[in-house]
Amino acid sequence: MITRSTERTVKNRLLSGCCGEAMTAQGMYILVLVTVGALMGIVFDVYNTVTGAAKWFRWLRPVLDIAFWVVSAATVYYTALQMDSGRLRIYTFLLILAGYLLYRMLLHATVVASAFRIVRFTQRVVRAFARVLEVLLWRPLRFILRLLAALAQGLYKIGCKLESSLFFLLRVIVIRVIWPWLSRIPGIRTSFEWLSKVWKEFWDRASNWVQARVIRS
């Protein structure tokens, strides 16, 4: 038979075990919330430092602010859901604030300085990479483009000279060879004079119509 002293011993062990588990769970919950507050401070300082040091990231600041608070709220709620059935109590926010204050006192300066060093190092790497691209790619490409432009300009000038020479040669051939031969044909001179007159009258009438209907109106 189980004596009363044995029952008391079993009850005390059960109570001590339950209390120990409860204390362990509460301690873990406190540690997690403090850690969440510290991590929120770290993330905020890092992206705030990066967006402040890099000019091309400043336009992302409003978007990053919204994303930070959305992710932070989701993280806090998920932590409470896993460890306290989703109940958000006053001490939940107090513990997060405590973690953030501990971070500010202990690690803020180190994190901000490290973030600045990372930003400066990244900027140097990007500038060096851009310099390499300029030397190996952009300068040769620019030289080739200038060379092609000069070549095209030279070919255009040569083409213009060849065109002028060709038209001069054709004019000489027409005036010296073809026209004397055509002028021997009966009525050819009269036909050319008639065509020249019709052509002149056409353009005179077109000019008068444009002046009367378009310009004066």
Secondary structure as GFF3:
##gff-version 3
##sequence-region A 1 217
A	DSSP	alpha_helix	4	53	.	.	.	ID=ss1
A	DSSP	three_ten_helix	55	60	.	.	.	ID=ss2
A	DSSP	alpha_helix	61	84	.	.	.	ID=ss3
A	DSSP	alpha_helix	90	106	.	.	.	ID=ss4
A	DSSP	alpha_helix	108	133	.	.	.	ID=ss5
A	DSSP	pi_helix	134	138	.	.	.	ID=ss6
A	DSSP	alpha_helix	139	173	.	.	.	ID=ss7
A	DSSP	pi_helix	174	178	.	.	.	ID=ss8
A	DSSP	alpha_helix	179	183	.	.	.	ID=ss9
A	DSSP	alpha_helix	188	210	.	.	.	ID=ss10
A	DSSP	pi_helix	211	215	.	.	.	ID=ss11
###
